[in-house]
Amino acid sequence: AEELRTNEIGSQIFKRVFAGDPQRFRANHPATIAKANAAALRGQIGIKLLVGLEDYLLENNRAMHASLTELNLAHEYAEIPGIRHDLPRLSAWLGTGGLEFAVKHFTLENHPAR
């Protein structure tokens, strides 16, 4: 079972978004959704996880990476030294990599209408 590892801000978000309900949290956790839909997702979606080595959610991201690997769902994963939970710094580290990932995975040529 997935568990919530967080700080005070994350605890406040948990209370607001999931009404403090661990079952609701687990039911809506990305790992739960990936497991329930692995066959349909396999080869159909691009997944990229970036996390700073100083991010309070590092262990959560490592667990998600392990879940995706166990489910044989292709994904990219990187741990970046010297970064906390900081989207602007992660984006700066990534550079054009985010756009390159989007072009690779989210273009009509890669996912034509069925």
C-alpha positions as CSV (number, residue, x, y, z in Angstrom):
1,A,0.0,0.0,0.0
2,E,1.2,3.5,-0.8
3,E,1.7,5.7,2.2
4,L,2.0,9.5,2.5
5,R,5.4,10.8,3.3
6,T,5.2,14.6,3.5
7,N,5.9,17.7,5.4
8,E,3.5,20.2,7.1
9,I,2.4,21.8,3.7
10,G,1.8,18.3,2.3
11,S,-0.2,17.4,5.4
12,Q,-2.4,20.4,4.8
13,I,-2.9,19.5,1.2
14,F,-3.7,15.9,2.2
15,K,-6.5,17.2,4.5
16,R,-7.9,19.6,1.9
17,V,-7.8,17.3,-1.2
18,F,-8.5,13.9,0.4
19,A,-10.4,15.1,3.5
20,G,-7.7,13.4,5.6
21,D,-8.9,10.0,4.4
22,P,-6.1,7.5,3.8
23,Q,-8.4,5.2,1.7
24,R,-9.3,8.1,-0.6
25,F,-5.7,9.0,-0.9
26,R,-4.7,5.4,-1.8
27,A,-7.6,5.1,-4.3
28,N,-6.4,8.2,-6.1
29,H,-2.7,7.6,-5.9
30,P,-0.9,7.5,-9.2
31,A,0.6,4.1,-8.4
32,T,-2.9,2.7,-7.7
33,I,-4.2,4.1,-11.0
34,A,-1.2,2.8,-12.9
35,K,-1.6,-0.7,-11.4
36,A,-5.3,-0.8,-12.3
37,N,-4.6,0.4,-15.8
38,A,-1.1,-1.0,-16.6
39,A,-2.1,-3.0,-19.7
40,A,-4.0,0.0,-21.2
41,L,-1.1,2.4,-20.4
42,R,1.8,0.2,-21.6
43,G,3.2,1.8,-24.7
44,Q,0.5,4.5,-24.8
45,I,1.7,7.2,-22.5
46,G,4.9,9.1,-21.8
47,I,5.8,9.4,-18.1
48,K,8.7,11.5,-16.8
49,L,9.5,11.9,-13.1
50,L,12.1,14.5,-11.9
51,V,12.8,14.9,-8.2
52,G,15.4,16.9,-6.3
53,L,17.6,14.9,-3.9
54,E,16.6,17.4,-1.2
55,D,12.9,17.2,-2.0
56,Y,10.7,16.1,0.9
57,L,8.9,13.9,-1.6
58,L,12.1,12.1,-2.7
59,E,11.0,8.8,-1.1
60,N,7.5,9.1,-2.6
61,N,9.1,9.5,-6.1
62,R,11.4,6.6,-5.6
63,A,8.4,4.4,-4.6
64,M,6.5,5.6,-7.7
65,H,9.6,4.9,-9.9
66,A,9.7,1.4,-8.4
67,S,6.0,0.8,-9.0
68,L,6.3,1.9,-12.6
69,T,9.3,-0.4,-13.1
70,E,7.5,-3.3,-11.5
71,L,4.5,-2.8,-13.7
72,N,6.8,-2.7,-16.8
73,L,5.6,0.8,-17.7
74,A,8.2,2.7,-19.6
75,H,9.2,6.0,-18.0
76,E,12.1,8.4,-17.5
77,Y,13.3,9.1,-14.0
78,A,16.0,11.4,-12.7
79,E,17.1,12.6,-9.3
80,I,18.8,16.0,-9.3
81,P,21.4,17.0,-6.7
82,G,21.0,20.2,-4.8
83,I,17.3,20.8,-5.6
84,R,14.4,20.8,-3.1
85,H,10.7,20.8,-4.1
86,D,11.2,23.7,-6.5
87,L,9.6,23.6,-10.0
88,P,11.5,26.7,-11.3
89,R,14.9,25.1,-10.5
90,L,13.8,21.7,-11.8
91,S,12.7,23.4,-15.0
92,A,16.0,25.2,-15.3
93,W,17.9,21.9,-14.8
94,L,15.7,20.2,-17.5
95,G,16.1,23.0,-20.0
96,T,14.5,22.1,-23.3
97,G,14.2,18.5,-22.2
98,G,10.5,19.0,-21.2
99,L,9.6,20.2,-24.7
100,E,11.6,17.4,-26.3
101,F,9.7,14.9,-24.1
102,A,6.4,16.4,-25.1
103,V,7.2,16.3,-28.8
104,K,8.3,12.7,-28.5
105,H,5.3,11.5,-26.6
106,F,2.4,13.9,-27.3
107,T,2.3,14.5,-31.1
108,L,-0.4,13.2,-33.4
109,E,2.2,11.3,-35.4
110,N,2.9,9.2,-32.3
111,H,-0.7,8.8,-31.3
112,P,-2.9,8.9,-34.4
113,A,-6.7,8.8,-34.0
114,R,-8.1,5.3,-33.7
